[in-house]
Amino acid sequence: MMWKTQPRSKSSNNIAYYREGSGTSILFIHGVGLRLESWNAQLKYLKDHFDVIAIDEAQFFTDLVPFVKWCLY
């Protein structure tokens, strides 16, 4: 399967992410061995209705806590 590479931004704590849309936020976290592009089908549809945020390659869950707070507040 060919995935379209999504543009990435970097958070202040160096986590790469893709964000688009507006409204209520939905956070997508991929599984081990995948990339944020595994969510492309969902992102394509939901970005018209929600603020979609997909993170890429977080090393540990504890790295995500500050990022999630940054996204939602």
Stockholm file with secondary structure:
# STOCKHOLM 1.0

chainA/1-73         MMWKTQPRSKSSNNIAYYREGSGTSILFIHGVGLRLESWNAQLKYLKDHFDVIAIDEAQFFTDLVPFVKWCLY
#=GR chainA/1-73 SS CCCCCCCCEECTTSCEEEEECCSSEEEEECCTTCCGGGGHHHHHHHTTTSEEEEEECCSSHHHHHHHHHHHHC
#=GC SS_cons        CCCCCCCCEECTTSCEEEEECCSSEEEEECCTTCCGGGGHHHHHHHTTTSEEEEEECCSSHHHHHHHHHHHHC
//
